[in-house]
Amino acid sequence: MPNLYNLPDELLVAAEGGLRIITLNRPNDLNASTSEMLFSFPRLFAALAEDPEARVAILTGAGRAFSAGGDMSHFVKTLDDADFARTVQENARRTIHSCIDLPIPIIAAVNGPAVGWGATLATLCDIVLMSEKAFLAEPHINIGLVVGDGISVSWPLYMSLLRAKELIFTGERINPQQAVEFGLAANGISGIETALGLLLTAVDAGRLPLARAIAALTVGPAAVLGSRSRRGRPGLNEGSPADLVVFDRADSWTVGASELRSRGRNTPLLGRTLPGRVLLTIADGRIAHEAPSD
């Protein structure tokens, strides 16, 4: 499969209809970003913004890490070359601004550790989903460096300034539960790779039309990928907690007798058409609910 946008192989972009899957691709180095990768991020986000077919993007890492941050050789060159350091600072500004300015939503599928620049990149995304194996950390303090990248600006916007200072000054690891509590992530997902894979499989098999999946994914953060408290159908079913929900607010569904019986209710809701419709629910590594094809 060709790499889109003429980017280096360490920054893979694949197309699945209107979906763009971005993979940080240095698994043997825990996806630490080289200088070439770092200078490619503004190009990546500019290309995404100009791609007329792109509707949503997923950013993840190859192998067992999301990203270990910046490659050590990049740090050394930054310390040794003042002109290069200034270029790096300007590139960082362009990267952060171009990511924030993206006209499509970008979802961070944090499959493993996201450290330093990796934590910055993940939390710049519109939605952050974390595997149970993942953690976030800003550890520059532990090697005698000031806080880098954009965390000193972005994290105080997501949480209290005092909490952000504590995390930056200690370099502590932030597990998925803490990330949700601090406002850095949506609910953690067990087996995020499986959930996203099943979603793409449903699209590929034609059971979930891509146009409808994209419409649901672009409705808004609260309606995109539901938390573990969302049910197979909105509001009435008790069902098992879902790992991943594609929910289309622009659609609707009709209340049937089976939904009412599951809650022991007998109300005028029977036969009512309610706003919003779950197109696909994934739980426990399988498709637990799928809306019938129209």
N, C-alpha and C positions, 0 to 999 in steps of 0.2 A: 504494500500500500504506500503510495507516494506521500512524502511529507509536505504538507501545505505551506504556502507562504515563503518558500525558499529559506527556511530556517535551518540551523545546524541540527545534526542528528540527535544531539543531546536535548533538543527541545522539539519533541514530536507533536504534530497536529494532524489528527485524522478527522474525516467527515463521515457522519452518519445522518444523511439527509440534512436537516437544519441544525443538527447538533455538532459541535466541535469538541473533540476530546483532546485535551492538551496533557502530555505526559512529560514530566521531568525525567530524562532518560540517562542517568549515570548510576545505575543500581549498585555497581561495585564500589562507588564512592558515596553511597547514601544520598545520591542526587544533589551533592554540593555543587553550587553554580560556579562555573569557570568565568573568567573575564568575558569570553566570547558569548556565553549564555546570558550574562548580565546585560551586555550591550545589545542583545537580541530581544529583550523583553519589550522595549518600546516599539520595535518593529512588529512583534507579535500582536500587541494590543491595537496598534494602528491598523494592521491587516484585518483583525477581527472586526473592528469598527467599520471598515470599508467593505466587508464581505456582504453582498446583498442577500445571500442565501442563509447566513448564520442567524440563528434564533436564540440559542443558548449555548453555553460552554461549560465543560466540566474540567477542572484542573486537578491532577493527581500525580503520584510519583510511581516510578517503576521499582519493583522489588519490595523490600521491607520498610522503606522510609518514604516519607513525603519529601523532605529536604533537610539536609544537615546544615544548610546555610550557604555561606560562601566558601569556595575552595581556598585552602591555605596559601597556595601560590598567588592567588589574587590579593590576599591580605598583605603578603610580603612585598609585592610590587607597589601596592598603595602606600606602604610605609617608606619605600625606597625612592619613589619618584613623585615629587610634589605636583608636577604638571598632570601626571596620570591620576593622582588623587583628586584634583579639581575636576577632571573629566568624569571621574566616577561619581562625584557628588552631583554633577549636572545630570548625568544619566539616571541616577536614582530619582531625582525630581521628575524627569520625563516619564520614567517607569510608573511611579505612583500616580501622577496626574492622568496618564493615558489609561491606566487600569480603572481609576475612579470614574473617568469620563466615558467608559464603554457604554454604548446604547443598548446592549443586551445583558441579561443576567449571567453571572459566572459563579459556578458552584465549586467550592473546594472539597474534594473527596480526600480527606486527610487519612491516608491508609497506614501511617506510621509516624515516627517522630518528625516534628516540624520545629526547627531550631533556628534562632537568629533570623536571617533573611527568609528562611522557610516559614517561620511563624508570621513574619510580616506579610509575605505573599499570600498565605492562607487567609489571614484576617482582613486583607484588602478585598477579598471576594464578597459577593452579596450574601451568600449562604455558606456556612461552614459545617460540614458533617464529619464527625470523627469516629474512626474505628476504635474499638475497645483497646487496641494495641497502641494507639497514638498518644502523643502528648505534645504540648506547646512549651517553648521556653525561650527566654531572651537572656542568653548566658554571656554576653560580651563582658560583663563585670568580672566574670570568673577568670578571664585571661587579661585583665588590666586594660580593657578598652571601654570607651564610652558607648552608650547605647547607640546602635547603628540603625540604618534603614529608616523605616517610617514609624516604628513602634512608639517612639516618644511623642508622636503627634496623634496617632490613631487610637492607641489603647486608652488614653484618658477620655476619649470620646465615647468608648464602649462601656466604661466602668467608672468608679470614682477615681479621682486623681490620687488619693492616698493608696488605693489598692494597686493602681498602675505603678506607682513609685515602689511599693513593696516588691512587686514581681520583677521590676527592672533592677532594683538594687540588690536583690538576693539571687537572681537567676534561677529561681525555683522552677521545677517542672510543674506543668499544669495538666492534670489528667482530664479526660472528657467530662466527667461530672463537674469538676471545678470550672472548666471552660464554659459550660452551660450556665453555671451559677454566676460567673463573672461577666457574662454577656459576650463571650468570644466565640460561641458556637451554638448551633441548634442542638437538640437532644442527640447524644451519642448513639451510634448505630452499631450493633453487633453484626459483623459480616457485611460491611458496606460494599465491598467488592462484589459479593454475591448479589446483593440487592440491585445495584446499578447494572450488573450483568444481566439479570433477569428482565429488567426494564428494557434494555436494548434488545434482548432476545425476543420479547413480546412485540417490539416494533418491527424487527427484522422478519418475524414470522407472519406479519400482517394482522395479528390479533389486536394490536393497538395502533391505529393509524397514526403515522408520524405527525400529521398536521394537528391532530387532536392532542397528542402528547406535548407538542411544542406550544399549543395554545394554553394548555394547563400550566406549563412551566413558566410562561411569561405573564401569568395573571398577577403575581406579586408574592413576596417572600412568605407571607403567612399561608398562602394557598399552594405553594410549590411542592415541597417535600414535607409531609406532615410529621409531627412529633410522634413519639411512641404512644401517646394517649389517643391519637386519632383511631377511629374504628373503620370497619369495612364499608359502612355507609354512614353518612353524616348524621349524628345525633340520636339514632334510635337503637342500633344494634349494640349489644355488649361485646361480642366478638373478641378475638385475641388482639393485643396491642400490635400495631403494625410497625415494621422497620422502615418502610418507604411507602409513601402515598402520593399518587398523582391525582390532584383534585382540581376540577375545572369549575370555577365559579360562574363561567358564562353559560354552562349547561344547566340541566335540571333533572330531577328524578321524581317518580310517583310512588307514594307510600302504599305498600301492599299489606295484606293481612298477616303475612308471615313476620314482617318486621314488628307489627303491633303486638302479636302474640308473644314474641320473644321477650317483651317487657311487661306482659300481662295487662296491656292497655286496651281499652275499647273507647276510642275517641273519634271525633269528626275528622281526624287526620286521614283516615282511610280514603284512598283515592285522590288525595290532595297532591298537587304538583309543587315541590319545594325547590328553591334555588340551590344550585351547586350539585355536582355529581362526581363521585369517585370513579375514575377511569380504571385505576389499577392499584391494588394493595399487595405489598410483599411482606411476608412475615415468616420467621423461622426458616429462611432459606428457600421459600417456595412462593408461588403466586397464590395468595389466599383469596383474592376477590378480583374479578375482572368484569367490567361493564359489558353487557351484550353489544355486539356490533349493530349499528343502525342499518 
